[in-house]
Structures are given as C-alpha cells and as structure tokens.
Amino acid sequence: MVSIRELARLLRRDIRRVHDDVVVLAEEGIIERDAGGVFVPFAEIHTDFTLKTKAA
C-alpha cells in the first residue's frame, strides 16, 4: 500500500495529476484505495485498446 503523495514522488509526477488518475482507476475497479493509501489487488493487469485519429 502506498500513499498518493508517495506514488507521485515515485512516478515523478504532479500529485494532483496522480490523484486524478487514482480516482478514475479506482472508479473502474482497477485499483483500490482506503485511508491507508492505494493498492492494486491483482498480480497482473493486461490491457488492450486501439487509438484512432480524431474524426474531421
């Protein structure tokens, strides 16, 4: 388990941006968080997605 502040430090990212990412990932069930911090309840995560250019 890690705090958002510590996670931001480890990632060398702005704490506000990390917080925003954590909120979205927690809403999607990818990570979990409680008063103690943030943790990933999975041994492995695989994602697969396609990015396309914006329509004109």
Number of C-alpha atoms within 10 A of each C-alpha: 12 13 16 18 16 13 19 17 13 9 11 10 12 12 16 12 11 17 16 10 12 20 15 12 15 15 11 10 12 14 16 17 18 9 6 10 14 18 16 16 11 8 5 6 8 4 4 4 5 4 5 6 5 5 4 3
